[in-house]
Amino acid sequence: MKFDMFEFNKFAGAILFTVLIGFGVAELSGILIDGDGHQETVAYPVPDIPESGAVAVVEDVPAVSLATLLANASAADGEKAFRKCAACHGVDEGGPNKVGPNLYGVLNNDIGSHAGFAYSADLAEIPGNWTYDALNAFLTKPKDFAAGTKMAFAGIKKDVERASLILYLRAQGDADAALPAEE
């Protein structure tokens, strides 16, 4: 291939034209968006943050008690909610552990003690049983309940869905366990 001055001029012209277009677009956008170079209004205001770093708290919304949630929940809806759990947990009596432990009879059972399942140290060290409150706290956000848990599930934000899931788990083993009394 022969390279002559005509080819060189084409390449140089293309490069210069591209640079010229870039400068032109930048100048034009500056004129259209901010005519005099000074922005007087903020396009997206950022809220003031107190110097202490504290975040202002919006008025507390009264929480509905777990007893009230459970009284208004449905085990049938909980069965639907359990579909999120079914990939890692089973609920069959005597069923095998999967990625997570089998949850048959989990209510009122010791936390971190299902036979044949290797729990994370953080979860295994938590004393007590899986009460309604403990299940509610864990299902809300597992990492807040036991920071080192192996469970990668983010949690269930909706109170009614979580309460329904707890009722479903109750029906899988300890259906006679008394519900917490409403206040």
C-alpha positions as CSV (number, residue, x, y, z in Angstrom):
1,M,0.0,0.0,0.0
2,K,1.3,3.3,-1.0
3,F,1.0,6.2,1.5
4,D,1.1,9.6,-0.1
5,M,0.4,13.1,1.0
6,F,-3.2,12.9,-0.1
7,E,-3.8,10.1,2.4
8,F,-2.0,12.0,5.2
9,N,-4.1,15.0,4.5
10,K,-7.3,13.0,4.8
11,F,-6.2,11.5,8.2
12,A,-5.1,14.9,9.5
13,G,-8.3,16.6,8.3
14,A,-10.4,13.9,10.0
15,I,-8.6,14.3,13.3
16,L,-8.8,18.1,13.2
17,F,-12.5,18.0,12.3
18,T,-13.2,15.7,15.2
19,V,-11.4,18.0,17.6
20,L,-13.3,21.0,16.2
21,I,-16.6,19.3,16.6
22,G,-15.8,18.4,20.2
23,F,-14.9,22.0,21.1
24,G,-18.0,23.2,19.3
25,V,-20.4,20.8,21.1
26,A,-18.8,21.7,24.5
27,E,-19.2,25.4,23.9
28,L,-22.7,25.1,22.6
29,S,-23.8,22.9,25.5
30,G,-22.3,25.5,27.9
31,I,-24.3,28.3,26.3
32,L,-27.6,26.3,26.2
33,I,-27.4,24.9,29.7
34,D,-25.8,27.8,31.6
35,G,-25.8,31.0,29.6
36,D,-23.5,33.1,31.7
37,G,-21.4,30.3,33.3
38,H,-23.0,30.7,36.7
39,Q,-25.6,28.3,38.0
40,E,-28.1,30.1,40.3
41,T,-30.6,27.3,40.9
42,V,-29.7,23.8,42.0
43,A,-31.1,21.1,39.8
44,Y,-31.2,18.5,42.6
45,P,-31.1,19.9,46.1
46,V,-29.3,17.8,48.7
47,P,-30.8,17.9,52.2
48,D,-28.7,19.5,54.9
49,I,-27.0,16.9,57.2
50,P,-26.3,18.0,60.7
51,E,-22.6,18.4,61.5
52,S,-22.8,15.6,64.1
53,G,-23.5,13.2,61.3
54,A,-26.8,12.2,62.9
55,V,-29.7,11.7,60.5
56,A,-33.0,13.5,61.3
57,V,-35.6,11.0,62.4
58,V,-39.0,11.2,60.9
59,E,-41.8,11.0,63.4
60,D,-42.0,7.4,64.8
61,V,-44.8,5.4,63.2
62,P,-46.4,3.2,65.9
63,A,-45.5,-0.4,65.1
64,V,-48.2,-3.1,65.0
65,S,-47.4,-5.7,67.6
66,L,-46.4,-9.2,66.5
67,A,-49.4,-10.7,68.3
68,T,-51.8,-8.5,66.2
69,L,-49.9,-9.4,63.0
70,L,-50.1,-13.1,63.8
71,A,-53.8,-12.8,64.7
72,N,-54.5,-11.3,61.3
73,A,-52.1,-13.5,59.3
74,S,-52.8,-16.6,57.3
75,A,-50.8,-19.8,57.2
76,A,-52.1,-20.3,53.6
77,D,-50.4,-17.0,52.6
78,G,-47.4,-18.1,54.6
79,E,-47.2,-21.2,52.4
80,K,-47.0,-18.9,49.4
81,A,-44.3,-16.8,51.1
82,F,-42.3,-20.0,51.9
83,R,-41.7,-20.4,48.2
84,K,-38.9,-17.9,48.7
85,C,-37.3,-20.2,51.2
86,A,-38.0,-23.6,49.5
87,A,-34.8,-23.5,47.4
88,C,-32.7,-23.7,50.6
89,H,-35.1,-25.2,53.2
90,G,-37.5,-28.0,53.5
91,V,-40.4,-28.5,55.9
92,D,-41.1,-32.2,55.7
93,E,-41.0,-34.1,58.9
94,G,-37.7,-36.0,59.0
95,G,-36.8,-34.4,55.6
96,P,-33.2,-33.7,54.7
97,N,-31.2,-30.5,55.2
98,K,-30.6,-28.6,52.0
99,V,-28.4,-25.5,51.8
100,G,-30.1,-24.5,55.0
101,P,-31.6,-26.7,57.7
102,N,-34.9,-28.5,57.5
103,L,-37.4,-26.2,59.2
104,Y,-40.0,-28.8,60.4
105,G,-40.7,-28.1,64.0
106,V,-38.4,-25.0,64.1
107,L,-40.8,-23.1,66.4
108,N,-39.7,-23.4,70.1
109,N,-36.6,-25.4,69.0
110,D,-33.1,-24.3,70.1
111,I,-31.6,-21.6,67.9
112,G,-28.8,-23.1,65.8
113,S,-29.3,-26.7,66.9
114,H,-31.0,-28.6,64.1
115,A,-29.3,-32.1,63.9
116,G,-26.9,-32.6,61.1
117,F,-26.6,-29.0,60.0
118,A,-23.5,-26.9,60.5
119,Y,-24.6,-23.5,61.6
120,S,-22.4,-20.4,61.5
121,A,-20.6,-19.7,64.8
122,D,-22.6,-16.4,65.3
123,L,-26.0,-18.2,65.0
124,A,-25.0,-21.3,67.0
125,E,-23.8,-19.1,69.9
126,I,-27.2,-17.3,70.3
127,P,-28.9,-18.7,73.3
128,G,-32.6,-19.5,73.5
129,N,-35.3,-20.9,71.3
130,W,-36.9,-19.9,68.0
131,T,-39.8,-18.0,69.6
132,Y,-42.3,-16.0,67.6
133,D,-40.2,-12.8,68.4
134,A,-36.9,-14.5,67.5
135,L,-38.3,-15.8,64.2
136,N,-39.8,-12.4,63.4
137,A,-36.5,-10.6,64.1
138,F,-34.5,-13.2,62.1
139,L,-36.9,-13.1,59.1
140,T,-36.9,-9.3,59.1
141,K,-33.2,-9.1,58.4
142,P,-31.1,-12.2,59.1
143,K,-27.8,-10.3,59.1
144,D,-29.1,-8.0,61.9
145,F,-30.1,-11.0,64.0
146,A,-26.8,-12.8,63.6
147,A,-24.2,-10.8,61.7
148,G,-22.1,-13.9,60.7
149,T,-25.0,-16.0,59.5
150,K,-24.4,-18.0,56.3
151,M,-27.9,-17.2,55.2
152,A,-27.7,-14.9,52.2
153,F,-31.4,-14.0,52.2
154,A,-32.0,-10.3,52.7
155,G,-35.2,-10.7,54.8
156,I,-38.9,-10.1,54.5
157,K,-39.8,-6.4,54.8
158,K,-43.6,-6.8,54.8
159,D,-44.9,-7.4,58.3
160,V,-48.0,-9.3,57.2
161,E,-46.0,-11.6,54.8
162,R,-43.5,-12.3,57.6
163,A,-46.3,-13.1,60.1
164,S,-48.0,-15.4,57.6
165,L,-44.7,-17.2,57.1
166,I,-44.3,-17.6,60.8
167,L,-47.8,-19.1,61.1
168,Y,-46.9,-21.5,58.2
169,L,-43.8,-22.6,60.0
170,R,-45.8,-23.0,63.2
171,A,-48.1,-25.4,61.3
172,Q,-45.1,-27.4,60.3
173,G,-44.5,-29.2,63.5
174,D,-45.8,-27.2,66.5
175,A,-49.2,-26.1,65.5
176,D,-50.4,-26.3,69.1
177,A,-48.0,-23.6,70.2
178,A,-49.9,-20.8,71.8
179,L,-49.9,-17.5,69.8
180,P,-48.7,-14.5,71.7
181,A,-51.5,-12.6,73.5
182,E,-52.6,-9.3,71.9
183,E,-51.9,-6.3,74.1
